[in-house]
Each structure stands twice: as C-alpha cells, then as structure tokens.
Amino acid sequence: MSKQYDLEERSFQFAKNVSLYIKNFSRTISNTEYGKQVVRASGFVGANYIEANEALSKKDFIMRIKICRKEAKESAYWLRLIVETNSGKYTEDGKKLFNEAIEFKKIFSSIIEKSK
C-alpha cells in the first residue's frame, strides 16, 4: 500500500468520522451552523488531497496541498468550537477529531516544505 493511498484513506475516514460525530448533537442554531462548516471543511481535506495527487504541475500540487492544510486548520477551528460549546459527553470524541485535524495540518505543512 502506498503512502499516497494511506493519506487518501485517512482523510476519507476523518471526514466520515466528523460526519458521524455531529449527527448526535442537539439541534441548536450554533450546532447546526458549526456542523455544516466542519462537515464541509473536513470533506475538503481529502477531496483536495486527491486533486493534489492528480496535479498538472509542481506548482499546482503545492497549491492543492496548501488548500488541504487550510481546510485542516478550519476543521480544527470548528471542532474546537463544537467541543467547547457542548456538554462533556462530546468532549472526548471531539478532541480526538480535533487532534486528527492538527495532525493533517502538520502533515501538509511538511509536504509543502519538502516540495520547495
């Protein structure tokens, strides 16, 4: 199994887990809005990584990886907001997802540095 596939699968699992995580929340205005944002951002991490792997040039690849990093950072932001505005029963899973978003940010930062 190639590293490329591992990160594609990992990003897919991240988006799926975020989606499953937010399904359990109470239907408040903030949870609905935060949920929409984090589902969108978490899905874009993997979608843009797949696009990066099909990049037409090195410049295109780096741009797509930067977008992946941006979406990972945004995912972490929304996850933190969700964790800090909901009851304790959501904290543990939310922190795991938050940490995964931070890991993606670090991975994509490393790829950008190595691609220069």
C-alpha positions in Angstrom: 0.0 0.0 0.0 1.5 3.4 -1.0 1.8 6.4 1.3 -0.5 8.3 -1.1 -3.3 5.8 -0.6 -2.8 5.8 3.2 -3.3 9.6 3.3 -6.3 9.4 1.0 -7.9 6.7 3.1 -7.0 8.5 6.3 -8.6 11.8 5.1 -11.7 9.9 4.0 -12.0 8.3 7.4 -11.6 11.7 9.1 -14.4 13.2 7.0 -16.6 10.2 7.7 -15.9 10.3 11.5 -16.6 14.0 11.6 -20.0 13.4 9.9 -20.9 10.6 12.3 -19.8 12.7 15.3 -22.0 15.7 14.6 -25.1 13.6 13.9 -25.5 13.1 17.7 -25.8 16.8 18.7 -28.8 18.6 19.9 -30.4 20.7 17.1 -29.4 24.2 18.2 -28.7 27.1 15.8 -25.0 27.1 16.6 -24.6 23.3 16.4 -26.3 23.3 13.0 -24.1 26.0 11.6 -20.9 24.6 13.1 -21.8 21.2 11.9 -22.3 22.4 8.3 -18.9 24.2 8.4 -16.9 21.3 9.9 -18.5 18.7 7.5 -17.6 20.9 4.6 -14.0 21.6 5.7 -13.3 18.0 6.8 -14.5 16.7 3.4 -12.4 19.2 1.5 -9.2 17.9 3.2 -9.5 14.6 1.4 -11.0 16.0 -1.8 -8.2 18.4 -2.3 -5.6 15.8 -1.5 -7.0 13.6 -4.2 -6.8 16.6 -6.6 -3.2 17.3 -5.5 -2.3 13.7 -6.5 -3.6 14.4 -9.9 -1.9 17.8 -10.2 -0.7 19.0 -13.6 2.5 20.6 -12.3 4.5 21.0 -9.1 3.0 24.5 -8.6 -0.5 23.0 -8.9 0.4 20.3 -6.4 1.8 22.7 -3.8 -1.3 25.0 -4.2 -3.6 22.0 -3.6 -1.6 20.8 -0.6 -1.9 24.4 0.8 -5.6 24.2 0.4 -5.6 20.8 2.3 -3.7 22.5 5.1 -6.1 25.4 5.1 -9.1 23.1 5.3 -7.5 21.0 8.1 -6.9 24.2 10.1 -10.6 25.2 9.5 -11.7 21.8 10.6 -9.8 22.1 13.8 -11.3 25.5 14.4 -14.9 24.3 14.1 -14.2 21.2 16.1 -12.8 23.2 18.9 -15.9 25.5 18.9 -18.2 22.4 19.0 -16.3 20.8 21.9 -16.2 24.0 23.9 -19.9 24.8 23.4 -21.4 21.4 24.1 -21.7 19.1 27.1 -18.9 16.9 28.3 -20.2 13.7 26.7 -19.0 15.1 23.3 -15.6 16.2 24.5 -13.5 13.0 24.2 -14.5 12.2 20.6 -14.3 15.9 19.6 -10.8 16.2 21.0 -9.7 13.1 19.1 -11.1 14.6 15.8 -9.5 18.0 16.7 -6.1 16.3 17.2 -6.5 14.5 13.9 -7.2 17.8 12.1 -4.0 19.2 13.8 -2.1 16.1 12.6 -3.3 16.8 9.0 -2.1 20.4 9.3 1.3 19.2 10.3 1.5 16.5 7.6 0.5 19.0 4.9 3.0 21.6 6.2 5.7 19.0 6.0 4.7 18.1 2.4 4.9 21.8 1.5 8.3 22.2 3.0 9.7 19.1 1.3 8.2 20.2 -2.1 10.0 23.5 -2.2 
